[in-house]
Amino acid sequence: MPFTFSQLLRSIYKKCTFARYIKDISTMKVKTFVCNMLHENCYVVYDEQSHEAAVIDPGFYWDEEKRRLGKFIEENKLHLKYLLCTHLHFDHIFGTTFIEDTYGLRVSASIEDSSWITNFGQTVTRFGIKPNAMPRPVGHPLHDGDVLMLGNESLKCIATPGHSAGGMCFHAEESAMLFAGDTLFQGSIGRTDFADGSYAQLIQSIQQQLLTLPEDTVVYPGHGDPTTIGDEMKYNPYL
């Protein structure tokens, strides 16, 4: 006898602890694209009912990565409403110009990270990477507490400086999702050895801004696998 969809979900729940992240009542969905030579996570978060979507941290460097994004947007009939960046390090913004030119959006991010755009060419060359399209300045400055709407669900901007001066996380409270960029990882935290980084500030940001969220909040980091706030409170050696 074939499984119904609900039976399949229950089966997965029994076999996989990660199934606790499934939010049956949420219309907010997430698609992950692993991008460029640094395996950066770009997320397309979208509301299934309205088809409104945001692209978060478009690290698309190669043409095939851009084609995969375009195909997903077309197949799901998504309307891109926001181009969001958790911070402006080069591996998270390789594809911003492509998104701007293709979908008519401008980058929404903290202007505290603007120097990373100004120094983009010099920085990527130092890492031995050939610069692709040069990123443009931030078009829509974001601030702590700003709220962005996707359909009937909201994304709240949470300032988390430390990995960079303009670090920003995006919290979908109704769906218990947090897009954390390079602030918080599974079992780790972001590096702080850049000129505008601060270990003390990063720890403060995580403890005061992120660990106060519900423990079942799913954390989608800038690199690597998802985790939860609760797991990081229990197991992250830096916290």
C-alpha positions in Angstrom: 0.0 0.0 0.0 1.6 3.4 -1.0 2.3 6.0 1.6 0.2 9.1 1.9 2.2 12.3 2.2 1.4 12.6 6.0 2.5 9.0 6.5 5.7 9.6 4.6 6.5 12.6 6.9 5.9 10.5 10.0 8.2 7.9 8.6 10.9 10.4 8.0 10.4 11.8 11.5 11.0 8.5 13.0 14.2 7.8 11.0 15.8 11.3 10.9 16.3 13.7 13.7 16.5 16.5 11.2 12.8 16.1 10.5 12.0 18.1 13.5 12.7 21.1 11.3 9.7 20.4 9.1 7.1 23.1 9.7 3.8 21.8 8.4 1.9 25.0 9.0 4.4 27.3 7.3 4.1 28.5 3.8 7.7 29.7 3.8 10.0 27.5 1.9 13.8 27.5 1.4 16.0 26.3 -1.5 19.7 26.1 -0.9 22.3 26.7 -3.7 26.0 25.9 -2.8 28.1 28.4 -4.8 31.6 29.2 -5.9 34.9 27.9 -4.9 34.3 28.6 -1.2 31.1 26.5 -1.1 29.0 29.4 0.1 25.3 28.9 0.8 22.9 31.1 -1.2 19.2 30.7 -0.1 16.1 31.4 -2.0 13.3 31.8 0.6 9.8 32.1 -0.7 6.2 32.2 0.3 4.3 29.3 -1.4 1.0 31.2 -1.5 2.1 34.6 -2.9 5.2 33.3 -4.7 7.1 36.3 -3.4 10.8 35.5 -2.9 14.1 36.8 -1.6 17.6 35.8 -2.6 19.9 35.8 0.3 23.7 36.0 -0.3 24.0 35.2 -4.0 27.5 33.8 -4.3 27.0 32.7 -7.9 30.4 32.9 -9.6 30.0 30.5 -12.5 27.4 30.7 -15.3 26.0 27.2 -14.5 25.2 28.4 -11.0 23.3 31.3 -12.4 21.4 29.0 -14.8 20.4 26.7 -12.0 19.0 29.7 -10.1 17.1 31.0 -13.1 15.6 27.6 -13.8 14.4 27.2 -10.2 12.8 30.7 -10.2 11.0 30.0 -13.5 9.8 26.5 -12.6 8.4 27.7 -9.3 6.9 30.9 -10.8 8.6 33.1 -8.2 8.6 36.8 -8.0 11.9 38.1 -6.6 11.1 40.9 -4.2 14.4 41.3 -2.3 18.1 40.8 -2.9 19.5 40.4 0.7 23.0 40.1 1.9 23.9 39.1 5.5 27.3 40.7 4.9 29.4 41.9 1.9 32.4 39.5 1.9 33.2 38.6 -1.7 32.1 35.0 -1.6 28.6 36.2 -0.7 28.2 38.8 -3.3 29.8 37.4 -6.5 26.3 37.2 -8.0 24.7 40.4 -6.9 25.3 42.2 -10.2 23.7 39.3 -12.1 20.6 39.4 -9.9 20.4 43.2 -10.2 20.7 43.1 -14.0 18.4 40.1 -14.5 15.6 40.8 -12.0 15.8 44.6 -11.6 16.6 44.5 -7.9 19.2 46.4 -5.7 21.2 45.0 -2.9 19.7 45.3 0.6 22.4 45.2 3.3 24.1 47.1 6.0 26.2 50.0 4.7 28.6 49.3 7.5 30.1 46.7 5.1 30.5 49.1 2.2 34.3 49.0 2.2 34.1 45.3 1.1 32.4 46.5 -2.1 34.9 49.3 -2.6 37.8 46.9 -2.2 36.2 43.9 -4.0 38.7 43.6 -6.8 41.8 44.0 -4.6 40.4 41.5 -2.1 39.5 38.7 -4.5 42.8 39.0 -6.3 44.6 38.7 -2.9 42.8 35.3 -2.5 44.0 34.2 -6.0 40.5 34.6 -7.6 39.8 36.3 -10.8 37.2 39.1 -10.3 33.9 38.6 -12.0 31.4 41.4 -12.4 32.1 44.2 -10.0 29.4 44.7 -7.3 27.5 47.9 -7.1 27.0 49.9 -3.9 24.2 49.0 -1.5 20.9 50.2 -2.9 18.7 49.7 0.2 20.4 50.1 3.5 19.2 47.8 6.2 19.1 48.5 10.0 18.5 46.4 13.1 14.8 45.9 13.6 13.8 46.5 10.0 11.0 44.1 8.8 10.6 42.8 5.3 7.4 41.1 4.1 7.2 38.0 1.9 3.5 37.3 1.4 2.0 37.2 4.9 5.3 36.3 6.6 8.0 38.6 7.8 11.8 38.7 7.8 13.2 40.7 10.6 16.7 42.2 10.3 19.0 41.5 13.3 22.3 43.3 13.4 25.1 40.9 14.4 28.4 42.6 13.9 31.6 40.7 14.7 32.4 38.7 11.6 32.1 42.0 9.8 31.1 45.4 10.9 27.8 45.1 9.0 26.8 41.6 9.8 23.0 41.1 9.6 20.8 38.0 10.2 17.3 37.6 8.9 14.7 36.0 11.1 11.4 34.5 9.9 9.7 34.1 13.2 6.5 32.5 12.0 8.5 29.8 10.3 11.2 29.5 12.9 14.0 30.2 10.5 17.2 32.2 10.8 19.5 33.1 8.0 22.7 33.7 9.8 25.4 34.3 7.2 28.8 33.7 8.7 27.8 34.7 12.2 26.9 31.3 13.5 27.6 27.8 12.1 26.9 24.2 13.2 29.5 23.8 16.0 31.4 27.0 15.2 31.2 30.7 14.7 32.5 33.2 12.0 36.1 34.1 11.7 37.0 37.5 13.2 40.6 38.1 11.9 39.5 40.6 9.2 40.2 44.3 9.7 36.6 45.0 10.8 36.1 41.8 12.7 35.8 41.5 16.5 35.7 38.3 18.5 34.2 39.9 21.5 31.6 41.7 19.4 30.7 38.5 17.6 30.2 36.5 20.8 28.1 39.4 22.2 26.0 39.5 19.0 25.3 35.7 19.2 24.6 35.7 22.9 22.3 38.7 23.0 20.7 38.6 19.5 20.5 34.9 18.5 20.6 32.7 21.6 17.5 34.5 22.8 15.5 33.1 19.9 13.4 30.0 20.4 15.5 26.9 20.6 13.7 25.2 17.7 14.7 28.0 15.3 16.5 26.5 12.3 19.8 28.2 11.6 20.7 28.4 7.9 24.4 29.4 7.9 26.6 30.9 5.1 28.6 27.7 4.8 27.8 24.1 5.8 24.7 22.4 7.1 21.7 23.8 9.0 21.5 23.5 12.8 19.2 24.9 15.5 19.6 27.5 18.2 19.0 24.9 20.8 21.7 22.6 19.5 24.2 25.5 19.4 23.4 26.5 22.9 24.1 22.9 24.0 27.0 21.8 21.8 28.8 24.8 20.3 32.2 24.9 22.0 32.6 28.7 21.4 29.4 29.5 23.2 
